[in-house]
């Protein structure tokens, strides 16, 4: 089920974004959308496309981080029959499918330097050369909207992103602030998602007490609008009381508090993290079910995962391989460490050398 493309809210930041969308919709200029994961970058891209003269043509959305680099060229530019194993027929790429329309390239900052060079060549000429072909296959007219949660200028500084590609893409720049910086948008988002999911599940729209609304509005929402959407859907499905009080709010809403501009786990949050630790170490559940899946679903925060890693490294004297065995995934220690590094959930060496406090495991 896809949420209709709407930008909900009446904060100053949201009004400014709507003005940028209106201006971008009147042109064919390339657009670069930046912001943290979950802020609504794809929604902005959809609104630009549907407000433009290309609205009757395709909007093709791709996630550059979700396709292995070995396949991305084939998916983006297409391929010729026989160009590689399993290439049984000629295939159009995403750029050809988006001809006269728009292509939305999310996570552009994850694209390899080789793919960046191929994309830059396309931006300069509009010519498609399919994988396995020695000549131009087609010339297309495609509007490019790119998005990233990375700071591209920082990547340029370490030669991980091409500056010439950045300046090609950065014609219209729309930056979307995190939800914690536009809290005036949270009450209308609660109302919108509550109504949306209540209609989908054929239940009454949820009502919140003033205290619950205040708690939801004050929450830091590290997963931004995506996390808020998931929480509201869960509450619509599980709600047994009307109105919903603070006691019925999910643990993740109550587990964090704002402190000196940063996020600090509350005592309730520490208890919840220790419970997750016990589920793995005492009860035998695996890291992938207890940590990975909830984190990818935005039910666990990065601070939660880092706290679990800290507990695990305390038990194993700083050994990630031993921690993988402790978390019941001994054969997947490399995969686990790659996941932790990718999402900045690992601990720097200097922190590993500091032995953190170990949670006490309660007997069953």
LUMSEDO-97008 format. One record per residue (C-alpha): residue number from 0; residue in one letter; x negated, y negated, z. Coordinates in pm, 1 decimal, decimal comma, padded with zeros to 6 digits. Layout:
@num:NUM | residu:a | px:X | py:Y | pz:Z
...
//
This chain:
@num:0 | residu:x | px:00000,0 | py:00000,0 | pz:00000,0
@num:1 | residu:x | px:-00151,3 | py:-00329,6 | pz:-00108,9
@num:2 | residu:x | px:-00074,0 | py:-00651,5 | pz:00070,7
@num:3 | residu:x | px:00049,2 | py:-00917,7 | pz:-00176,0
@num:4 | residu:x | px:-00215,0 | py:-01179,2 | pz:-00254,6
@num:5 | residu:x | px:-00136,2 | py:-01464,5 | pz:-00019,6
@num:6 | residu:x | px:-00361,5 | py:-01688,7 | pz:00183,5
@num:7 | residu:x | px:-00177,0 | py:-01726,3 | pz:00512,6
@num:8 | residu:x | px:-00248,6 | py:-02009,3 | pz:00754,5
@num:9 | residu:x | px:-00227,1 | py:-02381,3 | pz:00805,0
@num:10 | residu:x | px:-00569,0 | py:-02462,1 | pz:00951,4
@num:11 | residu:x | px:-00779,0 | py:-02739,5 | pz:00801,0
@num:12 | residu:x | px:-01017,7 | py:-02477,8 | pz:00660,2
@num:13 | residu:x | px:-00738,2 | py:-02282,1 | pz:00491,6
@num:14 | residu:x | px:-00591,6 | py:-02595,7 | pz:00336,2
@num:15 | residu:x | px:-00936,5 | py:-02679,9 | pz:00198,2
@num:16 | residu:x | px:-00971,4 | py:-02329,4 | pz:00052,9
@num:17 | residu:x | px:-00631,7 | py:-02359,9 | pz:-00116,6
@num:18 | residu:x | px:-00746,1 | py:-02685,6 | pz:-00276,5
@num:19 | residu:x | px:-01061,5 | py:-02513,5 | pz:-00403,8
@num:20 | residu:x | px:-00850,3 | py:-02229,4 | pz:-00544,7
@num:21 | residu:x | px:-00628,5 | py:-02479,3 | pz:-00725,1
@num:22 | residu:x | px:-00930,6 | py:-02651,1 | pz:-00883,0
@num:23 | residu:x | px:-01095,6 | py:-02321,0 | pz:-00979,5
@num:24 | residu:x | px:-00774,3 | py:-02194,4 | pz:-01140,7
@num:25 | residu:x | px:-00775,4 | py:-02481,7 | pz:-01389,3
@num:26 | residu:x | px:-01109,9 | py:-02381,3 | pz:-01540,3
@num:27 | residu:x | px:-01300,2 | py:-02078,2 | pz:-01664,8
@num:28 | residu:x | px:-01606,1 | py:-02164,6 | pz:-01455,0
@num:29 | residu:x | px:-01781,7 | py:-01889,6 | pz:-01265,5
@num:30 | residu:x | px:-01695,4 | py:-01872,0 | pz:-00895,5
@num:31 | residu:x | px:-01906,2 | py:-01751,9 | pz:-00602,8
@num:32 | residu:x | px:-01708,7 | py:-01667,8 | pz:-00288,4
@num:33 | residu:x | px:-01901,6 | py:-01623,1 | pz:00036,0
@num:34 | residu:x | px:-01799,5 | py:-01524,5 | pz:00386,4
@num:35 | residu:x | px:-01813,6 | py:-01243,1 | pz:00637,8
@num:36 | residu:x | px:-01659,2 | py:-00904,6 | pz:00563,8
@num:37 | residu:x | px:-01282,5 | py:-00906,8 | pz:00601,0
@num:38 | residu:x | px:-01220,1 | py:-01280,8 | pz:00563,7
@num:39 | residu:x | px:-01017,1 | py:-01240,4 | pz:00243,0
@num:40 | residu:x | px:-01261,6 | py:-01291,5 | pz:-00043,8
@num:41 | residu:x | px:-01069,2 | py:-01059,1 | pz:-00276,6
@num:42 | residu:x | px:-00742,2 | py:-01239,9 | pz:-00195,7
@num:43 | residu:x | px:-00903,7 | py:-01567,4 | pz:-00302,5
@num:44 | residu:x | px:-01025,2 | py:-01404,6 | pz:-00625,4
@num:45 | residu:x | px:-00675,0 | py:-01274,3 | pz:-00698,4
@num:46 | residu:x | px:-00520,3 | py:-01615,9 | pz:-00639,5
@num:47 | residu:x | px:-00770,4 | py:-01780,5 | pz:-00874,9
@num:48 | residu:x | px:-00701,6 | py:-01524,8 | pz:-01147,9
@num:49 | residu:x | px:-00322,6 | py:-01535,7 | pz:-01114,3
@num:50 | residu:x | px:-00328,3 | py:-01916,0 | pz:-01121,1
@num:51 | residu:x | px:-00545,8 | py:-01933,3 | pz:-01432,6
@num:52 | residu:x | px:-00470,9 | py:-01911,8 | pz:-01804,2
@num:53 | residu:x | px:-00599,3 | py:-01551,7 | pz:-01790,3
@num:54 | residu:x | px:-00321,0 | py:-01438,7 | pz:-01558,7
@num:55 | residu:x | px:-00158,5 | py:-01214,0 | pz:-01825,7
@num:56 | residu:x | px:-00482,1 | py:-01020,8 | pz:-01881,9
@num:57 | residu:x | px:-00662,9 | py:-00772,5 | pz:-01658,0
@num:58 | residu:x | px:-00821,1 | py:-00852,1 | pz:-01326,3
@num:59 | residu:x | px:-01083,2 | py:-00579,9 | pz:-01277,2
@num:60 | residu:x | px:-01220,0 | py:-00556,3 | pz:-00921,0
@num:61 | residu:x | px:-01540,0 | py:-00366,1 | pz:-00846,3
@num:62 | residu:x | px:-01749,9 | py:-00317,1 | pz:-00533,3
@num:63 | residu:x | px:-02116,0 | py:-00332,2 | pz:-00630,8
@num:64 | residu:x | px:-02215,3 | py:-00163,9 | pz:-00303,5
@num:65 | residu:x | px:-01973,9 | py:00123,8 | pz:-00359,1
@num:66 | residu:x | px:-02130,9 | py:00256,3 | pz:-00680,4
@num:67 | residu:x | px:-02479,9 | py:00412,9 | pz:-00687,6
@num:68 | residu:x | px:-02725,8 | py:00209,8 | pz:-00891,7
@num:69 | residu:x | px:-02776,3 | py:00504,3 | pz:-01125,7
@num:70 | residu:x | px:-02407,9 | py:00486,2 | pz:-01224,9
@num:71 | residu:x | px:-02342,9 | py:00112,6 | pz:-01201,6
@num:72 | residu:x | px:-02479,7 | py:00029,3 | pz:-01546,7
@num:73 | residu:x | px:-02259,6 | py:00296,0 | pz:-01705,1
@num:74 | residu:x | px:-01951,2 | py:00180,0 | pz:-01515,0
@num:75 | residu:x | px:-02015,3 | py:-00187,7 | pz:-01587,1
@num:76 | residu:x | px:-02123,5 | py:-00170,8 | pz:-01952,2
@num:77 | residu:x | px:-01983,6 | py:00168,5 | pz:-02058,3
@num:78 | residu:x | px:-02174,8 | py:00452,7 | pz:-02222,8
@num:79 | residu:x | px:-02202,9 | py:00646,4 | pz:-02548,5
@num:80 | residu:x | px:-02124,0 | py:01013,5 | pz:-02589,0
@num:81 | residu:x | px:-02430,4 | py:01225,3 | pz:-02513,9
@num:82 | residu:x | px:-02620,5 | py:00945,7 | pz:-02338,8
@num:83 | residu:x | px:-02650,2 | py:01158,2 | pz:-02023,1
@num:84 | residu:x | px:-02520,6 | py:01482,4 | pz:-01875,9
@num:85 | residu:x | px:-02139,0 | py:01493,2 | pz:-01862,8
@num:86 | residu:x | px:-02107,4 | py:01200,2 | pz:-02108,5
@num:87 | residu:x | px:-01869,7 | py:01391,5 | pz:-02335,4
@num:88 | residu:x | px:-01717,0 | py:01085,4 | pz:-02501,4
@num:89 | residu:x | px:-01768,1 | py:00714,7 | pz:-02553,2
@num:90 | residu:x | px:-01642,1 | py:00514,7 | pz:-02257,6
@num:91 | residu:x | px:-01550,4 | py:00150,4 | pz:-02213,4
@num:92 | residu:x | px:-01708,1 | py:-00022,8 | pz:-01915,4
@num:93 | residu:x | px:-01539,6 | py:-00254,1 | pz:-01669,8
@num:94 | residu:x | px:-01654,7 | py:-00563,2 | pz:-01858,7
@num:95 | residu:x | px:-01482,8 | py:-00448,0 | pz:-02178,5
@num:96 | residu:x | px:-01169,9 | py:-00356,9 | pz:-01980,9
@num:97 | residu:x | px:-01164,6 | py:-00712,5 | pz:-01845,8
@num:98 | residu:x | px:-01194,1 | py:-00875,0 | pz:-02189,3
@num:99 | residu:x | px:-01000,0 | py:-01205,2 | pz:-02199,8
@num:100 | residu:x | px:-00935,8 | py:-01155,9 | pz:-01827,9
@num:101 | residu:x | px:-01136,2 | py:-01170,6 | pz:-01506,7
@num:102 | residu:x | px:-01381,6 | py:-00940,3 | pz:-01334,7
@num:103 | residu:x | px:-01424,5 | py:-00967,1 | pz:-00958,1
@num:104 | residu:x | px:-01764,1 | py:-00840,3 | pz:-00845,1
@num:105 | residu:x | px:-01763,9 | py:-00791,8 | pz:-00470,7
@num:106 | residu:x | px:-02082,4 | py:-00738,2 | pz:-00268,1
@num:107 | residu:x | px:-02294,5 | py:-00888,1 | pz:-00547,0
@num:108 | residu:x | px:-02579,9 | py:-00924,4 | pz:-00299,2
@num:109 | residu:x | px:-02618,5 | py:-00543,4 | pz:-00288,1
@num:110 | residu:x | px:-02697,3 | py:-00517,6 | pz:-00660,2
@num:111 | residu:x | px:-03049,9 | py:-00401,4 | pz:-00745,5
@num:112 | residu:x | px:-03294,0 | py:-00630,1 | pz:-00924,2
@num:113 | residu:x | px:-03270,2 | py:-00412,8 | pz:-01235,5
@num:114 | residu:x | px:-02892,4 | py:-00447,7 | pz:-01245,8
@num:115 | residu:x | px:-02922,4 | py:-00819,2 | pz:-01175,7
@num:116 | residu:x | px:-03138,3 | py:-00853,1 | pz:-01488,5
@num:117 | residu:x | px:-02879,2 | py:-00666,9 | pz:-01699,4
@num:118 | residu:x | px:-02596,9 | py:-00881,4 | pz:-01561,4
@num:119 | residu:x | px:-02793,4 | py:-01199,8 | pz:-01628,0
@num:120 | residu:x | px:-02847,6 | py:-01098,2 | pz:-01990,3
@num:121 | residu:x | px:-02473,5 | py:-01040,5 | pz:-02028,0
@num:122 | residu:x | px:-02391,7 | py:-01379,5 | pz:-01873,0
@num:123 | residu:x | px:-02618,7 | py:-01550,0 | pz:-02124,5
@num:124 | residu:x | px:-02472,7 | py:-01381,6 | pz:-02434,5
@num:125 | residu:x | px:-02143,9 | py:-01211,1 | pz:-02349,8
@num:126 | residu:x | px:-02273,5 | py:-00907,9 | pz:-02542,0
@num:127 | residu:x | px:-02215,5 | py:-00551,6 | pz:-02427,5
@num:128 | residu:x | px:-02473,0 | py:-00281,5 | pz:-02493,8
@num:129 | residu:x | px:-02343,0 | py:00049,5 | pz:-02369,5
@num:130 | residu:x | px:-02577,1 | py:00295,3 | pz:-02201,4
@num:131 | residu:x | px:-02722,9 | py:00517,4 | pz:-02473,8
@num:132 | residu:x | px:-02672,9 | py:00263,6 | pz:-02752,5
@num:133 | residu:x | px:-02954,1 | py:00081,1 | pz:-02934,0
@num:134 | residu:x | px:-02739,7 | py:-00212,0 | pz:-03045,1
@num:135 | residu:x | px:-02469,6 | py:-00449,5 | pz:-02926,5
@num:136 | residu:x | px:-02142,2 | py:-00260,6 | pz:-02893,8
@num:137 | residu:x | px:-01905,2 | py:-00551,5 | pz:-02833,4
@num:138 | residu:x | px:-01886,7 | py:-00917,5 | pz:-02742,2
@num:139 | residu:x | px:-01634,2 | py:-01002,1 | pz:-02472,3
@num:140 | residu:x | px:-01482,7 | py:-01308,3 | pz:-02307,2
@num:141 | residu:x | px:-01474,1 | py:-01241,9 | pz:-01934,0
@num:142 | residu:x | px:-01453,8 | py:-01476,7 | pz:-01640,2
@num:143 | residu:x | px:-01686,2 | py:-01378,5 | pz:-01355,2
@num:144 | residu:x | px:-01586,5 | py:-01419,0 | pz:-00991,1
@num:145 | residu:x | px:-01853,6 | py:-01287,2 | pz:-00753,6
@num:146 | residu:x | px:-01844,3 | py:-01246,7 | pz:-00377,3
@num:147 | residu:x | px:-02086,5 | py:-01155,5 | pz:-00102,8
@num:148 | residu:x | px:-02115,5 | py:-01147,1 | pz:00274,8
@num:149 | residu:x | px:-02491,7 | py:-01195,2 | pz:00246,0
@num:150 | residu:x | px:-02685,0 | py:-01523,0 | pz:00238,9
@num:151 | residu:x | px:-02814,6 | py:-01513,9 | pz:-00117,5
@num:152 | residu:x | px:-03067,8 | py:-01791,9 | pz:-00057,3
@num:153 | residu:x | px:-03226,0 | py:-01576,0 | pz:00212,7
@num:154 | residu:x | px:-03240,6 | py:-01282,8 | pz:-00030,7
@num:155 | residu:x | px:-03398,7 | py:-01509,5 | pz:-00292,7
@num:156 | residu:x | px:-03664,5 | py:-01611,3 | pz:-00039,2
@num:157 | residu:x | px:-03773,1 | py:-01246,7 | pz:-00001,0
@num:158 | residu:x | px:-03741,7 | py:-01172,7 | pz:-00376,5
@num:159 | residu:x | px:-03437,7 | py:-00946,4 | pz:-00326,5
@num:160 | residu:x | px:-03207,1 | py:-01159,5 | pz:-00544,4
@num:161 | residu:x | px:-03282,3 | py:-01347,7 | pz:-00864,6
@num:162 | residu:x | px:-03261,9 | py:-01722,7 | pz:-00835,0
@num:163 | residu:x | px:-03162,5 | py:-01760,4 | pz:-01202,2
@num:164 | residu:x | px:-02867,4 | py:-01525,1 | pz:-01149,8
@num:165 | residu:x | px:-02767,0 | py:-01713,5 | pz:-00835,3
@num:166 | residu:x | px:-02752,6 | py:-02044,8 | pz:-01020,5
@num:167 | residu:x | px:-02556,2 | py:-01882,3 | pz:-01304,1
@num:168 | residu:x | px:-02292,8 | py:-01756,2 | pz:-01059,8
@num:169 | residu:x | px:-02286,4 | py:-02052,4 | pz:-00823,1
@num:170 | residu:x | px:-02086,3 | py:-02296,2 | pz:-01038,4
@num:171 | residu:x | px:-01787,7 | py:-02320,8 | pz:-00803,8
@num:172 | residu:x | px:-01874,1 | py:-02214,2 | pz:-00449,9
@num:173 | residu:x | px:-01592,5 | py:-02126,4 | pz:-00209,0
@num:174 | residu:x | px:-01702,1 | py:-02044,8 | pz:00145,3
@num:175 | residu:x | px:-01444,1 | py:-01878,1 | pz:00370,5
@num:176 | residu:x | px:-01504,9 | py:-01933,9 | pz:00743,4
@num:177 | residu:x | px:-01462,1 | py:-01640,1 | pz:00983,7
@num:178 | residu:x | px:-01124,8 | py:-01606,3 | pz:01153,7
@num:179 | residu:x | px:-01272,2 | py:-01708,5 | pz:01490,6
@num:180 | residu:x | px:-01345,5 | py:-02050,6 | pz:01338,4
@num:181 | residu:x | px:-00985,4 | py:-02104,2 | pz:01221,5
@num:182 | residu:x | px:-00777,2 | py:-01978,7 | pz:01510,7
@num:183 | residu:x | px:-00479,9 | py:-02190,2 | pz:01403,2
@num:184 | residu:x | px:-00429,9 | py:-01928,5 | pz:01130,2
@num:185 | residu:x | px:-00386,0 | py:-01639,0 | pz:01374,0
@num:186 | residu:x | px:-00021,6 | py:-01700,8 | pz:01487,3
@num:187 | residu:x | px:00109,6 | py:-01726,8 | pz:01126,4
@num:188 | residu:x | px:-00094,2 | py:-01417,6 | pz:01035,5
@num:189 | residu:x | px:00063,7 | py:-01228,6 | pz:01327,9
@num:190 | residu:x | px:00408,1 | py:-01325,8 | pz:01200,8
@num:191 | residu:x | px:00328,2 | py:-01242,8 | pz:00838,1
@num:192 | residu:x | px:00172,2 | py:-00900,1 | pz:00898,6
@num:193 | residu:x | px:00434,0 | py:-00814,8 | pz:01161,8
@num:194 | residu:x | px:00715,0 | py:-00878,7 | pz:00912,5
@num:195 | residu:x | px:00528,4 | py:-00708,1 | pz:00629,0
@num:196 | residu:x | px:00464,9 | py:-00382,7 | pz:00816,2
@num:197 | residu:x | px:00803,5 | py:-00377,4 | pz:00987,4
@num:198 | residu:x | px:00968,0 | py:-00383,7 | pz:00643,4
@num:199 | residu:x | px:00735,1 | py:-00111,5 | pz:00518,2
@num:200 | residu:x | px:00801,8 | py:00119,9 | pz:00814,2
@num:201 | residu:x | px:01170,3 | py:00019,5 | pz:00847,5
@num:202 | residu:x | px:01139,9 | py:-00094,6 | pz:01208,1
@num:203 | residu:x | px:01218,0 | py:-00418,8 | pz:01386,2
@num:204 | residu:x | px:00952,1 | py:-00691,5 | pz:01359,3
@num:205 | residu:x | px:00728,7 | py:-00703,7 | pz:01667,6
@num:206 | residu:x | px:00764,6 | py:-00983,2 | pz:01921,0
@num:207 | residu:x | px:00480,9 | py:-01083,8 | pz:02151,2
@num:208 | residu:x | px:00485,3 | py:-01244,7 | pz:02491,7
@num:209 | residu:x | px:00312,4 | py:-01579,7 | pz:02518,2
@num:210 | residu:x | px:00028,5 | py:-01414,7 | pz:02707,9
@num:211 | residu:x | px:-00017,6 | py:-01147,5 | pz:02438,6
@num:212 | residu:x | px:-00012,3 | py:-01409,7 | pz:02161,9
@num:213 | residu:x | px:-00270,7 | py:-01612,5 | pz:02353,1
@num:214 | residu:x | px:-00490,3 | py:-01302,8 | pz:02395,8
@num:215 | residu:x | px:-00468,1 | py:-01219,7 | pz:02025,3
@num:216 | residu:x | px:-00546,1 | py:-01578,9 | pz:01931,2
@num:217 | residu:x | px:-00846,1 | py:-01593,7 | pz:02165,4
@num:218 | residu:x | px:-00995,9 | py:-01262,0 | pz:02048,0
@num:219 | residu:x | px:-01320,1 | py:-01299,6 | pz:01847,8
@num:220 | residu:x | px:-01206,5 | py:-01073,7 | pz:01557,3
@num:221 | residu:x | px:-01549,2 | py:-00965,0 | pz:01428,1
@num:222 | residu:x | px:-01369,5 | py:-00779,9 | pz:01146,9
@num:223 | residu:x | px:-01176,0 | py:-01097,9 | pz:01061,4
@num:224 | residu:x | px:-00838,1 | py:-01082,2 | pz:00883,2
@num:225 | residu:x | px:-00886,7 | py:-00717,3 | pz:00783,6
@num:226 | residu:x | px:-00925,9 | py:-00616,4 | pz:01148,1
@num:227 | residu:x | px:-00625,9 | py:-00826,5 | pz:01253,2
@num:228 | residu:x | px:-00416,2 | py:-00665,8 | pz:00977,5
@num:229 | residu:x | px:-00509,6 | py:-00315,4 | pz:01095,0
@num:230 | residu:x | px:-00432,7 | py:-00400,0 | pz:01458,5
@num:231 | residu:x | px:-00088,7 | py:-00539,1 | pz:01371,2
@num:232 | residu:x | px:-00005,1 | py:-00234,3 | pz:01161,1
@num:233 | residu:x | px:-00104,2 | py:-00007,5 | pz:01450,7
@num:234 | residu:x | px:00108,5 | py:-00204,6 | pz:01695,0
@num:235 | residu:x | px:00409,3 | py:-00198,8 | pz:01460,4
@num:236 | residu:x | px:00381,2 | py:00179,7 | pz:01435,4
@num:237 | residu:x | px:00321,0 | py:00241,6 | pz:01806,3
@num:238 | residu:x | px:00525,8 | py:-00030,9 | pz:01973,2
@num:239 | residu:x | px:00769,6 | py:00106,4 | pz:02233,6
@num:240 | residu:x | px:00844,7 | py:-00211,3 | pz:02422,3
@num:241 | residu:x | px:00993,4 | py:-00540,6 | pz:02317,7
@num:242 | residu:x | px:00835,3 | py:-00785,9 | pz:02356,0
@num:243 | residu:x | px:00476,8 | py:-00657,0 | pz:02334,7
@num:244 | residu:x | px:00278,4 | py:-00755,2 | pz:02643,0
@num:245 | residu:x | px:-00095,6 | py:-00769,7 | pz:02702,1
@num:246 | residu:x | px:-00078,5 | py:-00416,0 | pz:02838,4
@num:247 | residu:x | px:00027,5 | py:-00287,3 | pz:02495,9
@num:248 | residu:x | px:-00256,0 | py:-00459,5 | pz:02307,0
@num:249 | residu:x | px:-00524,6 | py:-00229,3 | pz:02163,5
@num:250 | residu:x | px:-00842,8 | py:-00179,5 | pz:02359,9
@num:251 | residu:x | px:-01053,3 | py:-00359,8 | pz:02099,6
@num:252 | residu:x | px:-00858,2 | py:-00681,0 | pz:02158,7
@num:253 | residu:x | px:-00917,6 | py:-00665,9 | pz:02532,6
@num:254 | residu:x | px:-01274,4 | py:-00533,3 | pz:02524,1
@num:255 | residu:x | px:-01449,6 | py:-00850,9 | pz:02416,0
@num:256 | residu:x | px:-01452,2 | py:-01206,6 | pz:02543,9
@num:257 | residu:x | px:-01608,0 | py:-01531,2 | pz:02429,5
@num:258 | residu:x | px:-01900,7 | py:-01639,6 | pz:02645,1
@num:259 | residu:x | px:-02128,2 | py:-01932,2 | pz:02563,1
@num:260 | residu:x | px:-02037,7 | py:-01906,8 | pz:02196,8
@num:261 | residu:x | px:-02128,8 | py:-01537,7 | pz:02174,9
@num:262 | residu:x | px:-01961,7 | py:-01202,8 | pz:02220,8
@num:263 | residu:x | px:-02010,7 | py:-01022,0 | pz:02549,9
@num:264 | residu:x | px:-01841,5 | py:-00692,9 | pz:02642,6
@num:265 | residu:x | px:-01605,4 | py:-00726,2 | pz:02935,6
@num:266 | residu:x | px:-01604,8 | py:-00465,3 | pz:03213,0
@num:267 | residu:x | px:-01309,3 | py:-00300,8 | pz:03034,7
@num:268 | residu:x | px:-01519,6 | py:-00290,8 | pz:02717,4
@num:269 | residu:x | px:-01814,4 | py:-00126,8 | pz:02896,1
@num:270 | residu:x | px:-01583,9 | py:00137,5 | pz:03038,8
@num:271 | residu:x | px:-01442,4 | py:00209,5 | pz:02694,1
@num:272 | residu:x | px:-01791,2 | py:00245,9 | pz:02543,3
@num:273 | residu:x | px:-01892,6 | py:00484,3 | pz:02821,0
@num:274 | residu:x | px:-01580,3 | py:00690,4 | pz:02750,9
@num:275 | residu:x | px:-01684,3 | py:00722,0 | pz:02384,2
@num:276 | residu:x | px:-02032,5 | py:00825,3 | pz:02498,1
@num:277 | residu:x | px:-01885,1 | py:01094,8 | pz:02720,3
@num:278 | residu:x | px:-01668,1 | py:01227,4 | pz:02436,6
@num:279 | residu:x | px:-01986,8 | py:01306,6 | pz:02244,2
@num:280 | residu:x | px:-02227,6 | py:01411,6 | pz:02518,8
@num:281 | residu:x | px:-01986,8 | py:01588,0 | pz:02754,0
@num:282 | residu:x | px:-01700,7 | py:01696,2 | pz:02526,6
@num:283 | residu:x | px:-01898,1 | py:01788,1 | pz:02215,4
@num:284 | residu:x | px:-01735,6 | py:01554,7 | pz:01961,7
@num:285 | residu:x | px:-01959,1 | py:01427,3 | pz:01681,3
@num:286 | residu:x | px:-02097,9 | py:01083,0 | pz:01606,5
@num:287 | residu:x | px:-01912,0 | py:01077,5 | pz:01273,7
@num:288 | residu:x | px:-01567,6 | py:01116,6 | pz:01433,4
@num:289 | residu:x | px:-01622,8 | py:00917,4 | pz:01754,6
@num:290 | residu:x | px:-01830,7 | py:00627,6 | pz:01616,8
@num:291 | residu:x | px:-01858,9 | py:00620,3 | pz:01236,4
@num:292 | residu:x | px:-01491,4 | py:00656,4 | pz:01142,6
@num:293 | residu:x | px:-01356,6 | py:00401,3 | pz:01396,9
@num:294 | residu:x | px:-01633,0 | py:00155,4 | pz:01303,3
@num:295 | residu:x | px:-01556,4 | py:00180,3 | pz:00931,3
@num:296 | residu:x | px:-01186,8 | py:00131,3 | pz:01015,7
@num:297 | residu:x | px:-01278,3 | py:-00183,6 | pz:01217,3
@num:298 | residu:x | px:-01160,3 | py:-00024,4 | pz:01542,5
@num:299 | residu:x | px:-01511,1 | py:-00046,5 | pz:01688,5
@num:300 | residu:x | px:-01727,3 | py:-00356,4 | pz:01682,8
@num:301 | residu:x | px:-02098,9 | py:-00375,8 | pz:01609,2
@num:302 | residu:x | px:-02158,4 | py:-00454,6 | pz:01978,6
@num:303 | residu:x | px:-01972,8 | py:-00133,7 | pz:02073,4
@num:304 | residu:x | px:-02196,3 | py:00074,7 | pz:01846,5
@num:305 | residu:x | px:-02512,9 | py:-00097,0 | pz:01967,3
@num:306 | residu:x | px:-02410,4 | py:-00024,0 | pz:02327,0
@num:307 | residu:x | px:-02363,5 | py:00344,9 | pz:02239,4
@num:308 | residu:x | px:-02703,4 | py:00350,8 | pz:02067,5
@num:309 | residu:x | px:-02859,4 | py:00190,4 | pz:02375,2
@num:310 | residu:x | px:-02707,1 | py:00460,9 | pz:02596,5
@num:311 | residu:x | px:-02825,9 | py:00734,6 | pz:02361,4
@num:312 | residu:x | px:-03181,5 | py:00605,7 | pz:02336,4
@num:313 | residu:x | px:-03194,2 | py:00579,4 | pz:02715,6
@num:314 | residu:x | px:-03119,1 | py:00950,6 | pz:02737,2
@num:315 | residu:x | px:-03376,7 | py:01043,6 | pz:02469,7
@num:316 | residu:x | px:-03657,3 | py:00802,2 | pz:02564,3
@num:317 | residu:x | px:-03616,6 | py:00605,2 | pz:02243,1
@num:318 | residu:x | px:-03597,1 | py:00893,5 | pz:01994,3
@num:319 | residu:x | px:-03337,1 | py:00858,1 | pz:01719,1
@num:320 | residu:x | px:-03380,0 | py:01220,5 | pz:01607,2
@num:321 | residu:x | px:-03319,3 | py:01342,2 | pz:01960,7
@num:322 | residu:x | px:-03025,0 | py:01101,2 | pz:01988,7
@num:323 | residu:x | px:-02871,2 | py:01257,9 | pz:01676,8
@num:324 | residu:x | px:-02886,7 | py:01596,0 | pz:01850,4
@num:325 | residu:x | px:-02736,7 | py:01439,6 | pz:02163,7
@num:326 | residu:x | px:-02451,6 | py:01303,2 | pz:01949,6
@num:327 | residu:x | px:-02397,8 | py:01646,7 | pz:01790,3
@num:328 | residu:x | px:-02528,6 | py:01563,7 | pz:01440,3
@num:329 | residu:x | px:-02884,9 | py:01707,4 | pz:01455,3
@num:330 | residu:x | px:-02906,8 | py:01772,5 | pz:01079,7
@num:331 | residu:x | px:-02787,4 | py:01420,3 | pz:00995,3
@num:332 | residu:x | px:-03038,6 | py:01211,7 | pz:01190,1
@num:333 | residu:x | px:-03165,5 | py:01033,8 | pz:00875,7
@num:334 | residu:x | px:-02812,6 | py:00959,3 | pz:00756,9
@num:335 | residu:x | px:-02718,2 | py:00831,3 | pz:01102,9
@num:336 | residu:x | px:-03023,6 | py:00604,7 | pz:01120,7
@num:337 | residu:x | px:-02956,3 | py:00471,7 | pz:00768,5
@num:338 | residu:x | px:-02598,5 | py:00388,2 | pz:00870,7
@num:339 | residu:x | px:-02715,9 | py:00210,7 | pz:01187,2
@num:340 | residu:x | px:-02976,5 | py:00004,5 | pz:01000,4
@num:341 | residu:x | px:-02736,5 | py:-00086,5 | pz:00718,7
@num:342 | residu:x | px:-02483,6 | py:-00228,6 | pz:00963,8
@num:343 | residu:x | px:-02743,4 | py:-00382,8 | pz:01199,2
@num:344 | residu:x | px:-02643,6 | py:-00146,4 | pz:01480,8
@num:345 | residu:x | px:-02992,4 | py:-00009,8 | pz:01552,1
@num:346 | residu:x | px:-03217,0 | py:-00152,0 | pz:01820,5
@num:347 | residu:x | px:-03548,2 | py:-00325,7 | pz:01742,6
@num:348 | residu:x | px:-03857,8 | py:-00142,7 | pz:01867,3
@num:349 | residu:x | px:-03913,1 | py:-00393,1 | pz:02147,0
@num:350 | residu:x | px:-03564,2 | py:-00318,5 | pz:02279,0
@num:351 | residu:x | px:-03615,0 | py:00056,6 | pz:02251,7
@num:352 | residu:x | px:-03922,5 | py:00030,4 | pz:02475,9
@num:353 | residu:x | px:-03706,9 | py:-00124,1 | pz:02747,5
@num:354 | residu:x | px:-03528,1 | py:00163,5 | pz:02917,2
@num:355 | residu:x | px:-03161,2 | py:00057,8 | pz:02951,0
@num:356 | residu:x | px:-02930,3 | py:00181,0 | pz:03219,1
@num:357 | residu:x | px:-02776,3 | py:00520,3 | pz:03153,8
@num:358 | residu:x | px:-02405,4 | py:00580,4 | pz:03194,7
@num:359 | residu:x | px:-02310,9 | py:00836,6 | pz:03451,0
@num:360 | residu:x | px:-02139,3 | py:01135,6 | pz:03294,3
@num:361 | residu:x | px:-01834,0 | py:01239,2 | pz:03486,5
@num:362 | residu:x | px:-01773,0 | py:01607,6 | pz:03531,0
@num:363 | residu:x | px:-01477,1 | py:01754,5 | pz:03349,9
//
